């Protein structure tokens, strides 16, 4: 069994925030893979289902971001899981919008949700870092992450969430490479060739036979006398 946790803040006022992209990811997985209805559990909302051969619990902590570890710790203890069975989906300022990376263990890089999880279960859990970009200055970060995705961002956001859902079974199976490949097929699909026609060129055709050239021979010199030439004109 695996526990997939999406990070965010509860309530309609935060639903479209960049900080809530973790909630959006597990919502898409639940919707696409036929999970049971969400219900209140573990200081949040949880649902169970299957991804491939694996049973998976999806969790959205309702403790607000800074206390996410309370809900995650409670769920891990209930199911007798270890941090190695946990994958956390969260927003990442240091990745370009629409990019995703998988990471196992390591620091929290100042993310308050991860900081709280570190405090409750340690650092040896998996993360899916979901790029939202950086506003450019650290003083603008708080407003930026708590503001909604712009309409112009909905395209790449939908592609990213679809890719996460497509690859979710691989992630549950521990195959990060195949998960990332599924994400890439949505966010950077292969493009059809453009420009010049890449088909094999037609074989060269033989040139039509050319008519033989007419060669003009030089005229023989006229050896007649002037009187003979005059006489020949009147014959």
MINU-416500 format. One record per residue (C-alpha): residue number from 0; residue in one letter; z, x, y. Coordinates in nm, 4 decimals. Layout:
<atoms>
+-----+---+----------+----------+----------+
:   k : r :       pz :       px :       py :
+-----+---+----------+----------+----------+
: NUM : A :        Z :        X :        Y :
...
+-----+---+----------+----------+----------+
</atoms>
This chain:
<atoms>
+-----+---+----------+----------+----------+
:   k : r :       pz :       px :       py :
+-----+---+----------+----------+----------+
:   0 : X :   0.0000 :   0.0000 :   0.0000 :
:   1 : X :  -0.0726 :   0.1080 :   0.3559 :
:   2 : X :   0.0682 :  -0.0002 :   0.6904 :
:   3 : X :  -0.1877 :  -0.0143 :   0.9736 :
:   4 : X :  -0.0173 :  -0.0529 :   1.3108 :
:   5 : X :  -0.1954 :  -0.1278 :   1.6354 :
:   6 : X :  -0.0157 :  -0.0383 :   1.9580 :
:   7 : X :  -0.0095 :  -0.2524 :   2.2693 :
:   8 : X :   0.2034 :  -0.4851 :   2.4763 :
:   9 : X :   0.2643 :  -0.8488 :   2.3755 :
:  10 : X :   0.1581 :  -1.1497 :   2.5813 :
:  11 : X :  -0.1571 :  -1.2914 :   2.7356 :
:  12 : X :  -0.1135 :  -1.0909 :   3.0561 :
:  13 : X :  -0.1715 :  -0.7657 :   2.8652 :
:  14 : X :  -0.4260 :  -0.8839 :   2.6072 :
:  15 : X :  -0.7316 :  -0.7272 :   2.7739 :
:  16 : X :  -0.5621 :  -0.4045 :   2.8888 :
:  17 : X :  -0.6950 :  -0.0633 :   2.7897 :
:  18 : X :  -0.3431 :   0.0101 :   2.6592 :
:  19 : X :  -0.3924 :  -0.2726 :   2.4068 :
:  20 : X :  -0.6956 :  -0.1340 :   2.2285 :
:  21 : X :  -0.4746 :  -0.0711 :   1.9230 :
:  22 : X :  -0.3958 :  -0.4436 :   1.9014 :
:  23 : X :  -0.7688 :  -0.5161 :   1.9365 :
:  24 : X :  -0.8509 :  -0.2845 :   1.6448 :
:  25 : X :  -0.6143 :  -0.4490 :   1.3945 :
:  26 : X :  -0.7153 :  -0.7959 :   1.5190 :
:  27 : X :  -1.0793 :  -0.7151 :   1.4367 :
:  28 : X :  -0.9870 :  -0.5828 :   1.0914 :
:  29 : X :  -0.7838 :  -0.8973 :   1.0163 :
:  30 : X :  -1.0622 :  -1.1305 :   1.1316 :
:  31 : X :  -1.3455 :  -0.9515 :   0.9515 :
:  32 : X :  -1.1679 :  -0.8957 :   0.6200 :
:  33 : X :  -1.0074 :  -1.2353 :   0.5640 :
:  34 : X :  -0.6427 :  -1.1414 :   0.6129 :
:  35 : X :  -0.3722 :  -1.4091 :   0.6063 :
:  36 : X :  -0.2661 :  -1.5712 :   0.9357 :
:  37 : X :  -0.0453 :  -1.3603 :   1.1589 :
:  38 : X :   0.3253 :  -1.4427 :   1.1428 :
:  39 : X :   0.6402 :  -1.3174 :   1.3111 :
:  40 : X :   0.7917 :  -1.0279 :   1.1138 :
:  41 : X :   0.9430 :  -0.6855 :   1.1784 :
:  42 : X :   0.9949 :  -0.7462 :   1.5521 :
:  43 : X :   0.6265 :  -0.8195 :   1.5866 :
:  44 : X :   0.3346 :  -0.9969 :   1.4211 :
:  45 : X :   0.2209 :  -0.9000 :   1.0727 :
:  46 : X :  -0.0396 :  -1.0029 :   0.8179 :
:  47 : X :  -0.1338 :  -0.8872 :   0.4674 :
:  48 : X :  -0.4673 :  -0.8510 :   0.2936 :
:  49 : X :  -0.6887 :  -0.6143 :   0.0987 :
:  50 : X :  -0.9260 :  -0.3452 :   0.2130 :
:  51 : X :  -1.1302 :  -0.2412 :  -0.0875 :
:  52 : X :  -0.8863 :  -0.1673 :  -0.3700 :
:  53 : X :  -0.5881 :  -0.1207 :  -0.1371 :
:  54 : X :  -0.3289 :  -0.3711 :  -0.0217 :
:  55 : X :  -0.2733 :  -0.3300 :   0.3522 :
:  56 : X :  -0.0214 :  -0.4692 :   0.5991 :
:  57 : X :  -0.1340 :  -0.4984 :   0.9606 :
:  58 : X :   0.1366 :  -0.4883 :   1.2267 :
:  59 : X :   0.1403 :  -0.5516 :   1.6028 :
:  60 : X :   0.4851 :  -0.4630 :   1.7447 :
:  61 : X :   0.6182 :  -0.7156 :   1.9956 :
:  62 : X :   0.8787 :  -0.4748 :   2.1312 :
:  63 : X :   0.6513 :  -0.3533 :   2.4118 :
:  64 : X :   0.4855 :  -0.0148 :   2.3876 :
:  65 : X :   0.7850 :   0.2046 :   2.4628 :
:  66 : X :   0.9856 :   0.0609 :   2.1697 :
:  67 : X :   0.7064 :   0.0416 :   1.9110 :
:  68 : X :   0.8996 :   0.2639 :   1.6690 :
:  69 : X :   1.1613 :  -0.0070 :   1.6102 :
:  70 : X :   0.9073 :  -0.2417 :   1.4548 :
:  71 : X :   0.7251 :   0.0313 :   1.2643 :
:  72 : X :   1.0467 :   0.1723 :   1.1191 :
:  73 : X :   1.1617 :  -0.1710 :   1.0040 :
:  74 : X :   0.8304 :  -0.2424 :   0.8296 :
:  75 : X :   0.8243 :   0.0957 :   0.6538 :
:  76 : X :   1.1771 :   0.0464 :   0.5233 :
:  77 : X :   1.1051 :  -0.3082 :   0.4026 :
:  78 : X :   0.8027 :  -0.2012 :   0.1971 :
:  79 : X :   0.9629 :   0.1300 :   0.0935 :
:  80 : X :   0.6719 :   0.3230 :   0.2403 :
:  81 : X :   0.6670 :   0.6772 :   0.3781 :
:  82 : X :   0.5159 :   0.8021 :   0.7060 :
:  83 : X :   0.2168 :   0.9239 :   0.5001 :
:  84 : X :   0.1381 :   0.5558 :   0.4280 :
:  85 : X :   0.1262 :   0.4710 :   0.7997 :
:  86 : X :  -0.1812 :   0.4734 :   1.0261 :
:  87 : X :  -0.1377 :   0.3987 :   1.3969 :
:  88 : X :  -0.4270 :   0.2851 :   1.6208 :
:  89 : X :  -0.3698 :   0.3756 :   1.9850 :
:  90 : X :  -0.5447 :   0.4393 :   2.3160 :
:  91 : X :  -0.6326 :   0.7985 :   2.4017 :
:  92 : X :  -0.6878 :   0.9166 :   2.7589 :
:  93 : X :  -0.8253 :   1.2535 :   2.6514 :
:  94 : X :  -1.1223 :   1.1054 :   2.4634 :
:  95 : X :  -1.4339 :   0.9670 :   2.6276 :
:  96 : X :  -1.4694 :   0.5873 :   2.6191 :
:  97 : X :  -1.5968 :   0.4673 :   2.2816 :
:  98 : X :  -1.5052 :   0.7839 :   2.0919 :
:  99 : X :  -1.2633 :   0.7852 :   1.7976 :
: 100 : X :  -1.0803 :   1.0609 :   1.6123 :
: 101 : X :  -0.8546 :   1.0605 :   1.3065 :
: 102 : X :  -0.5480 :   1.2798 :   1.3078 :
: 103 : X :  -0.2661 :   1.3385 :   1.0578 :
: 104 : X :   0.0687 :   1.4442 :   1.1960 :
: 105 : X :   0.1255 :   1.6450 :   1.5134 :
: 106 : X :   0.2759 :   1.5722 :   1.8529 :
: 107 : X :   0.2715 :   1.2538 :   2.0594 :
: 108 : X :   0.0981 :   1.4119 :   2.3653 :
: 109 : X :   0.3126 :   1.2054 :   2.6016 :
: 110 : X :   0.2023 :   0.8664 :   2.4648 :
: 111 : X :   0.5095 :   0.6447 :   2.4906 :
: 112 : X :   0.4259 :   0.4346 :   2.1843 :
: 113 : X :   0.3843 :   0.7427 :   1.9677 :
: 114 : X :   0.6948 :   0.8966 :   2.1207 :
: 115 : X :   0.8960 :   0.5965 :   2.0016 :
: 116 : X :   0.7443 :   0.6098 :   1.6518 :
: 117 : X :   0.8246 :   0.9820 :   1.6321 :
: 118 : X :   1.1866 :   0.9016 :   1.7119 :
: 119 : X :   1.2128 :   0.6415 :   1.4330 :
: 120 : X :   0.9998 :   0.7767 :   1.1458 :
: 121 : X :   0.9057 :   1.1361 :   1.2318 :
: 122 : X :   0.5621 :   1.2782 :   1.3066 :
: 123 : X :   0.3956 :   1.2948 :   0.9621 :
: 124 : X :   0.1899 :   0.9760 :   0.9982 :
: 125 : X :  -0.1794 :   0.9176 :   1.0563 :
: 126 : X :  -0.3339 :   0.8147 :   1.3853 :
: 127 : X :  -0.6698 :   0.6787 :   1.4926 :
: 128 : X :  -0.7155 :   0.7896 :   1.8529 :
: 129 : X :  -0.9361 :   0.5473 :   2.0455 :
: 130 : X :  -1.0939 :   0.6915 :   2.3588 :
: 131 : X :  -1.0593 :   0.4997 :   2.6838 :
: 132 : X :  -1.1343 :   0.7881 :   2.9220 :
: 133 : X :  -0.9178 :   0.9238 :   3.2022 :
: 134 : X :  -0.9027 :   0.7861 :   3.5590 :
: 135 : X :  -0.9252 :   1.1391 :   3.6978 :
: 136 : X :  -0.5764 :   1.1838 :   3.8380 :
: 137 : X :  -0.2396 :   1.1580 :   3.6648 :
: 138 : X :  -0.1002 :   0.9340 :   3.9405 :
: 139 : X :  -0.3619 :   0.6706 :   3.8522 :
: 140 : X :  -0.2889 :   0.6649 :   3.4775 :
: 141 : X :  -0.0254 :   0.3877 :   3.4755 :
: 142 : X :  -0.2465 :   0.1453 :   3.6679 :
: 143 : X :  -0.5525 :   0.2460 :   3.4671 :
: 144 : X :  -0.4094 :   0.1848 :   3.1192 :
: 145 : X :  -0.2509 :  -0.1456 :   3.2269 :
: 146 : X :  -0.5761 :  -0.2793 :   3.3738 :
: 147 : X :  -0.8347 :  -0.4737 :   3.1737 :
: 148 : X :  -1.1541 :  -0.3266 :   3.0364 :
: 149 : X :  -1.4371 :  -0.3900 :   3.2809 :
: 150 : X :  -1.7295 :  -0.6130 :   3.1874 :
: 151 : X :  -1.9543 :  -0.3070 :   3.1798 :
: 152 : X :  -1.7319 :  -0.1580 :   2.9073 :
: 153 : X :  -1.7516 :  -0.4537 :   2.6689 :
: 154 : X :  -2.0612 :  -0.3199 :   2.4930 :
: 155 : X :  -1.9181 :   0.0109 :   2.3753 :
: 156 : X :  -1.5786 :  -0.1523 :   2.3103 :
: 157 : X :  -1.7308 :  -0.4073 :   2.0745 :
: 158 : X :  -1.9318 :  -0.1369 :   1.8961 :
: 159 : X :  -1.6181 :   0.0725 :   1.8485 :
: 160 : X :  -1.4121 :  -0.2181 :   1.7112 :
: 161 : X :  -1.6927 :  -0.3188 :   1.4746 :
: 162 : X :  -1.7165 :   0.0384 :   1.3482 :
: 163 : X :  -1.3419 :   0.0513 :   1.2863 :
: 164 : X :  -1.3634 :  -0.2708 :   1.0873 :
: 165 : X :  -1.6659 :  -0.1460 :   0.8918 :
: 166 : X :  -1.4817 :   0.1688 :   0.7871 :
: 167 : X :  -1.1340 :   0.0228 :   0.7409 :
: 168 : X :  -1.1518 :   0.0260 :   0.3588 :
: 169 : X :  -1.2387 :   0.3977 :   0.3637 :
: 170 : X :  -0.9436 :   0.4649 :   0.5932 :
: 171 : X :  -0.7090 :   0.2751 :   0.3598 :
: 172 : X :  -0.8441 :   0.4848 :   0.0728 :
: 173 : X :  -0.7668 :   0.8041 :   0.2616 :
: 174 : X :  -1.1318 :   0.8982 :   0.3207 :
: 175 : X :  -1.1330 :   0.9860 :   0.6903 :
: 176 : X :  -1.4854 :   1.1312 :   0.6794 :
: 177 : X :  -1.6445 :   0.8095 :   0.5520 :
: 178 : X :  -1.4384 :   0.6089 :   0.8000 :
: 179 : X :  -1.5677 :   0.8199 :   1.0876 :
: 180 : X :  -1.9227 :   0.7884 :   0.9558 :
: 181 : X :  -1.8915 :   0.4075 :   0.9650 :
: 182 : X :  -1.7682 :   0.4249 :   1.3237 :
: 183 : X :  -2.0524 :   0.6573 :   1.4208 :
: 184 : X :  -2.3140 :   0.4222 :   1.2746 :
: 185 : X :  -2.1967 :   0.1578 :   1.5220 :
: 186 : X :  -2.1288 :   0.3744 :   1.8250 :
: 187 : X :  -2.4210 :   0.6178 :   1.7877 :
: 188 : X :  -2.6760 :   0.4585 :   1.5528 :
: 189 : X :  -2.9807 :   0.6630 :   1.4505 :
: 190 : X :  -3.2759 :   0.5974 :   1.6761 :
: 191 : X :  -3.6293 :   0.5249 :   1.5662 :
: 192 : X :  -3.8854 :   0.7923 :   1.6621 :
: 193 : X :  -4.0383 :   0.7404 :   2.0046 :
: 194 : X :  -4.3275 :   0.8980 :   2.1921 :
: 195 : X :  -4.5974 :   1.0584 :   1.9791 :
: 196 : X :  -4.7045 :   0.9015 :   1.6514 :
: 197 : X :  -4.5380 :   1.0958 :   1.3700 :
: 198 : X :  -4.7677 :   0.9681 :   1.0939 :
: 199 : X :  -4.9890 :   1.2166 :   0.9093 :
: 200 : X :  -5.3061 :   1.2774 :   1.1085 :
: 201 : X :  -5.6402 :   1.1645 :   0.9620 :
: 202 : X :  -5.8250 :   1.4412 :   0.7755 :
: 203 : X :  -6.0971 :   1.6106 :   0.9828 :
: 204 : X :  -6.4436 :   1.4612 :   0.9409 :
: 205 : X :  -6.7454 :   1.6878 :   0.8770 :
: 206 : X :  -6.9839 :   1.7273 :   1.1662 :
: 207 : X :  -7.3186 :   1.5437 :   1.1257 :
: 208 : X :  -7.6108 :   1.7741 :   1.0399 :
: 209 : X :  -7.7896 :   1.9031 :   1.3428 :
: 210 : X :  -8.1713 :   1.8812 :   1.3833 :
: 211 : X :  -8.3374 :   2.2199 :   1.3518 :
: 212 : X :  -8.4196 :   2.3796 :   1.6795 :
: 213 : X :  -8.7854 :   2.4126 :   1.7777 :
: 214 : X :  -8.8671 :   2.7696 :   1.8521 :
: 215 : X :  -9.1519 :   2.8249 :   2.1007 :
: 216 : X :  -9.3637 :   3.1272 :   2.0188 :
: 217 : X :  -9.4930 :   3.3301 :   2.3073 :
: 218 : X :  -9.8631 :   3.2566 :   2.3987 :
: 219 : X : -10.1201 :   3.5151 :   2.2972 :
: 220 : X : -10.2716 :   3.7091 :   2.5896 :
: 221 : X : -10.6100 :   3.5753 :   2.7191 :
: 222 : X : -10.8657 :   3.8572 :   2.6693 :
: 223 : X : -11.1696 :   3.6655 :   2.7974 :
: 224 : X : -11.3601 :   3.7880 :   3.0991 :
: 225 : X : -11.3678 :   3.5786 :   3.4151 :
: 226 : X : -11.7322 :   3.4807 :   3.3456 :
: 227 : X : -11.6407 :   3.3640 :   2.9906 :
: 228 : X : -11.3483 :   3.1565 :   3.1141 :
: 229 : X : -11.5735 :   2.9891 :   3.3708 :
: 230 : X : -11.8411 :   2.9167 :   3.1118 :
: 231 : X : -11.5780 :   2.7722 :   2.8673 :
: 232 : X : -11.4628 :   2.5198 :   3.1295 :
: 233 : X : -11.8051 :   2.3568 :   3.1418 :
: 234 : X : -11.8624 :   2.3365 :   2.7657 :
+-----+---+----------+----------+----------+
</atoms>
